[in-house]
Amino acid sequence: MSGGATAAPVTDRRANRAAWATFAVFALNGLVFANWVSRFPAVRDALDLSPSRLGMLLLVGSLGSVVALPLTGAVVQRLGTARTAGLAATLNVGCFALVALAVGAGEIAWLVPALFVAQVGIAAWDVAMNIEGGAVERALGRAIMPRFHAGFSLGTVAGAGMGALAAWAGISVTVHLLCVLALIWVAVLVCLRGFLPEQPVPPAPRSPRSGEPGRGARRGGLRQALSAWTEARTLLIGGVVLAAALTEGAANDWLALAVVDGFDQPDAVGAAGFGIFVAAMTGMRLAGTSLLERYGRVPVLRLCSVLATVGLVTFALAPWLGLAVAGAVLWGVGAALGFPVGMSAASDEPLRAAARISVVSSIGYTAFLAGPPLLGLLAEHVGYRHALLAIAVPLVLGIVLTPAARPIGPAGARPPAVGPGARAAEPGAPGPGVGAPGPGVAVPGAGDVTGRGAGSRP
C-alpha cells in the first residue's frame, strides 16, 4: 500500500465478491483449527501426555499467538490484509505440517517449536481476516461480522467431522493433517484474490533535512498500533473478548477429551461432541445479525453469557451423556457472539480499526495462554468435565463489561463509514448505527453467503 495512491471505488459486485472471499477465508481458518483440535485424543495417546503436560503443550502454542497479535496491526497497515493473511496462512500450514510429522515420529522436542510458529501464523491470519471483515462490513452497511465468524464455525464443523471420520477410519494424525493442509493452503491463496482493494495510507511525514520519509514516519504505524493500548474503551472491549475466548476456547481444547474420559467413549464420539458444540455456535452466528440489528449489542451479549453459563454448568455436572450434549448445545449458542461482536466494536472507527483489533485480539488470546495450563492442572485433580466449571468466572466478568461494546457516536450511533464504497449512517438507517448498503449490495446470510435468501436488497 503506497501513500498517495488513489483507491478505486468499490462496486456492488466487488463488495459482494469480497463478502464471499472473506467468508471463505474465515471458514478455511476454522477448518485448519478444527482438524487439529479434533485429533487431540489421538495426539495425547501418541505422545503419552498427562492432562497437565497436554495443557503445557497448548500453552506453548498460545505463546506464539500472543507474540504475533500485538504486532499484526502494524503489519497489516504496511502490507494490507490480503498479503498479510497469505503470508500468515503459508507460515501456519507449513509449520502445522511439521507438527503432524512430529506427532507421527513421537518427537515432542521438535513438535513444540513447530507448534509455536504455527500459532504465530494462525494468529496473524486471524487478525488480518477480522480487519478485512470490518472493512467489508462497512462497505455493505450491515453488522455482518457474526456471519463471517459463522464461516469460521462452519469450517470447524467440517473440520470436526473430518477429524471424527479420520479417527473412526483409523487414519493416523500425520496422514490426515498433511492431506488436509495442502488443500487448505491452495484454497486460501485463491480466496484472497477476492479481498477488497487496499485503501491508500496517508502520505508519510517528510524528514526536515532530506524531504524523504524519516525514521519517525516509519515508526508512525507502530506508534499508532501501540497507542490503542491506552484507550479505556478498547481495553474494556478486550475484556469482553477475553471472556468470550475463554468460553469458546475451553470447549475447543477440552470438550472432546471431556466426553471421551468423562463418559468412557471412543475418540470418534468425542470429536462428534465437539462438532455438536460448534454446530450450535454456527447457527447462532448465522442468526446473530438479525438479533443485533433488532435488539442491539449489549442485550444480545448479556443473553449469550447467561446461556453459555447454563450450558457449561449442565455439561460439567450432567450424569449422563445425552444431558451433557444438551448442555453443549446451550454452551455453543452462548459462546457464539462475544468474539465477533467485540471485533465489530473495535472497528467502529475505520481509521483506527487495525490498531484496535490487534489490541482486542491480543487481550482475547491471553485466554489461550492462561486457559490450557489452568484447566489442565485442575483436570489432574477433578477430571476434565468438572475443571470446566472454572470458566463460569470469566462469563460473569463478561456480563459486567458488555456495555463497552455499545456503538460509539452520537446517540449510540456508529461513526460515518470511511473508505471506498462505504456510505455514512443516516438518522433512521437500518441496523445498529451502520450505514445503509448501496443498491444491489448483497449481504452474507444464512441461506446464501451473499444474502440473496436473507436480507439482501433488490
N, C-alpha and C positions, 0 to 999 in steps of 0.2 A: 504494500500500500504506500504509495508515494504521495508526499504532501503536494498540494496544489492541483492535483488531478480533479477532474470533474466527473461525478458519478452519473451514469445514465439512469433515466427514470425507470422504475420497476413497473413493468406492465402487469396487468391482471394475470395473464398467462404465466409470466415469470414468477409471480408470487405464489401461484398455485403449484408450480413445479418445485419451488423451494420448500413449500409445505410438505409435499410428498418426500422430497430428499431428506429433510430434517427428520421426519417421522421414521424413515428407513434407517438413518444413521443411529437414532436412539434405539431402534429395535435391534440393530446389529450389536450395539454395545451391550444390551441386555443378553443377547444370545451368547456372547463370549463369557460374560459373567456367570450365567446360569449353567452352562456346560461344565464350568469349573466347580462351582459350589455344589451342584447336584451329585458330584462324584466324591464328596468329602468322606463318606463312609469307606469307600474303596481306598482312597488316599491314606486314611488313618490306618487301615488294615495293612496296606502295602508297606508303610513306614513304621508300623507298630508304635503309634503315638498314643500317649495318655491324653485325657482331656486338657490338662494344663499345658502339655507340650504342643498340642494342636492349637490351643489358644495363643501360645507364643509364636507359632508359625504364622498365624493370621495377623498377629501384631506386627511382624516384620513387613508383611505386605502393606499394612496400613501406614507404616512409617514412610514407605515410598510415596503413597498418596499425599500424606501431609507435607512432604518435602516439595512436591510438584505444585500443589494447589496455589500457594501464595504468589507464585511467580508466573502462573499461566496467563493471568490477565494482561500483564505487560507483554508477554509473547504474542498473544492474540492481537494486541494493538499494533505490533510491528509486522506480523506475518499474515494476519487475517484468520478468520475462523476455519476456512477450508484447508489451508496449508497446515495450520496447527493441528487440526483434527487428523489429517492424513499422516503427518509425521508421528503423532502420538499413537494412532492405531497401528502403524507399522512397528513401532517400538513394542507396543503391548503384545501384538500377535507373535512377533519373533521371540520375545522372552517367555511367553506362555508355552511356546513350542519347546524351549529349553526346560521349562518346568515339567512338561509332560514326559520328556526323556529322562529327567532326574527321578521322577516317580517310578518309571519303569525299571531304572537301574538301582533303585533303593538308595540313591545318593543324596541325602538331605543336605550335605555340605555345599553342593552347588545348586540345589533347589532354592535355598534361602536367598542368595543374591539375585538369581533369576526372577524369583517372585517379587523381590523388592523393586527391580527395574520394570517388571511388567505392570506393577501397580502405579509407578510413575507415569507410564504411558496411558493407562486407563483413566487416571485422574485428570491428566491434561486433555484427553479426549472428552471427558465428561464436562469440563468447564467450557471448552470450545463449542460443543454442541448446545449447551444451555445458553450461551451468548447468542448463537445463531437462532435458537428458538425464540429468544426475546425479540430479536430483530424481525423475524417472520411474524411473530405475534403482533408487533406494532404495524407492520405492513398490511396485515389482514384486518386489523382493527377489532380483535376479539381476544378474550382471555383464554387462549387455547393451549397454554403451556401444559396443563394436565393431560391433554390429548397427546402431546409429544412424549410425555412420560408414560402414557399408556402404551406408546410404541415400545418403549424400554420394557414395560411389563409384558407385552406380547412376546418380545424376544426372550424374556426369562421363562415364560410359559413354554415356548417352543424348546428352549434350552433344557429346561427341567424334564420335558417329555423325552428329548433326545438322550439325556442322562439316564432316565429310568429305563428306556429301551436298551441302551448300551449295557446297563447293569444286568437287566433281565437276560440279555443275549450272551452275557459273559465276555463282552468285548473289553479289552484292557483299557485303562485310563489313557495310556500313551497313544494307542492306535486311534481311539475315539477322539481325543483332543487334536491330534495332528491333522486328521482329515477335516474336522470342522473348522479349525483355524485358517487353513488355506483358503477355503471357500469364503469365509467371512472377510478376509483381507481384500480379496478381489472385489467383493460386493461393496465394501466401504469406499474404495477408490473410485468406483463407478458412481456411487450415490453423491459423493462430494462435488461432482461436476454440476449438480443441480442447486447448490447453495446460492444465496443472493450475491449479487456483485458486491465487492468490498467497498465500503464507504471511504472516501479520502480522509486522511487525517489533516488537521490544520497545519499550515507551514510551520516548521520549527524555527524558534528564535535564532537570529543570526549572531555570530560572535562579533563583538565590537571591533576586534582587530582585523580579522580576516574576511568578515562578511559571510563566512560559511557557518553551518550549524556547529555550535560548540559543544563542549562536554556537558554543560548544563542542559542543553536541548536533548542530548542523547539520554541524559538521566531523567528527563521530564516524565517519560512514561512510567518509569519505576517509582518516582516520587508520587505520581498520581495514584498508582496502584496501592502504595503504602499508606497514603493519606486516608484512604477509605477505612483503615483500622481505627481511626479516631472518631468516626461518626457513630453516635449513640444508636440511631435507628438501625443502621446496618448491623451493628453488633447484636442488637436485640432480635433482629430477623435471623441472624446466625444462631441464636439460642433456640428459636422455633425449629430451624432446620436440624440443629443438633438433636433435639428431642425426637423429631421425625426419623432421622437417620438411625438413632439407637433402636427405635421401634422396628423399623424395616430391616436394619442390619442384623438384629438379633435373630429374626426369622431366617434371613439369608444364610447366616453362619451355622445356626444350631437347630432349626426346625427339623430337618431331615434326620439328624442324629438323635434328636429327642423322640421322634417317632420310632426309630429303629431300636433304641435302647429302652425307652420308656414303656413300649408295648410289645417288645420282643418280636419285631417284624423284620423281614428281609430288606436289603438295601433298596430294592425297587419300590417297595411301599413307602419308604422314607422319602425317596425322590418324588413319588406321586403326591405325598402330603405337602411337600414344598410347592409343587405345581398347583395344588388347590389354593394355597395361600396366595400365590401370585395371580391366579385367575381371578380371585375375588378383588385383589388390588387393581387389576387391569379394568374390570368392569366399573369400579368406582371412578377411576381416572377418565374413562370414556364419558361417564355421566357428569364429571366434575365441572366442565364449562357451563352447563346449564344451571347447575346448583349455585355456582359462584356468581353468575350473572343475575340470578333471581334473589339470592339471599346475602351475597357479599362474602368477603374473605373470612372475616372474624367469626361469624356464627357457624360457617361450614367447618372451619378448622376446629372449633370447640366441639362440635358434634363428632368429628372424626376422632378426636382424642378420647372422648367417652367410649365410643365403640371399640377403639383399639384396646382400652383398658379392660373392658368387659371380656373381649375375646381372648386377650392374653391370659387373664386370670382363669378363664374357663379351660383353655388349652393346658395350662400348667397343673390344674387341680382335677381335671376330669378323670373319673375312674375307669372309663373305657374309651376305646379309640374313636367310635362314632361321635361322641360328645366332644372329644378333643378336636376332631375335624371341623365340627360346627363352630367351635371357638376360633379355629384358624381362619375360617371364613370371615367372622367379625373382625378379627385382628387385621386381616388383609384389607378389608374395607376401610377400617380406621386409619391404617398406615398409608393410605393412598395419596393424599393430597398435601401433606405437610411439606415435602421436599419441592414439588413443582410450584406450589403457591409461594414458597419462600424465594424461589428463583425469579418468579414474576415480580414479587415485591422489590427484590434487589435491582431489577432492571426498569423500575418505574421511570427513571430519568435516563434516557438513552446514552447521553454523553458520558455518564459515569457507570454504565451498566457493566462493562468489562471488569473494572476495578472492584465493584461491589459484589458481583457474582463470584469473583475469585475469593474475596474475604468470606462471604457466606458459605461457600463450598469448603473452604479451609476449616471453618468452625464446625460445619456439619461432619466433615470427615474425621474429626477427632473422636467421633463415636466409634469409628472403626479402629481407632488407636487404643481407646480405653476399653471398649466393649468386649472384644475377644478374650484378652487375658483375665479380665474380671469375671466374666461368665464361666470361663474355663476353670478358674480356681474354685468358684462356687460349685460348679458341677462335680468337682472331685469329692465334695462333702455331701451334697444334697441331690445329685443327679441333674441331668440336662434340663428336664422339664421344670423342676422347682427353681433352678437357678434363674430361669427366665422371669420370675416374679420381680426381680430387681429392676426390670425395665419400667415397672409402674411408677417409679420415682421420676424419671425424666418426662413421662407422659403428663404428670401433674404440672411440672415446670412448663411444659409446652402450652398448657391451658392458660397459665398465668401470663405468658409472653405473647399470646396471639394478637393483642391489639396493635403490636408493632407492625404487623403485616397489612394494616389498613392502607389503601391507596393514598398517596400524598397529593397535595394540591388544594386549591380552594374547595371547600365543602366535601373534602374527601375524594376529589376527582384526581385522576392521574394527569400529570403534565402533558402538554401537547406532544404528539409523536413527532420525532425528528428523523429525517433520513429519506432516501428515495422511496416514493410510493406511499409513504405514511401520511395520514391526514390527522389534523388536530381534532381533539374531542370537542364536541359542541354540547351546550346545555340540552339535556333530554336525549342525548345519543344513547343507543343501546349498549348494554354491558356496563361493568363496574368502572366507569371512567376511562374506557378505551375508545379511541377514535373509530368511527364507522369505517368499514372497508369500502374500497372503491367498487363501482359497478362491476359485477361479474366475478369478484374475487371470491374464491371458494375457501372453505374452512375445514380442516381435518375434523372428521366426525366419526361417530360410532359405526354407521353403516358403510361409509366411504371416506377414505382419508382426506379427500378434498371437500367433504361436507355436502355433496350433492343430495344425499339422503337425509341430512341432518343440519338444517340451519343455513344452507348456502343461499346467497342472493341470486335472483334470476339473471 
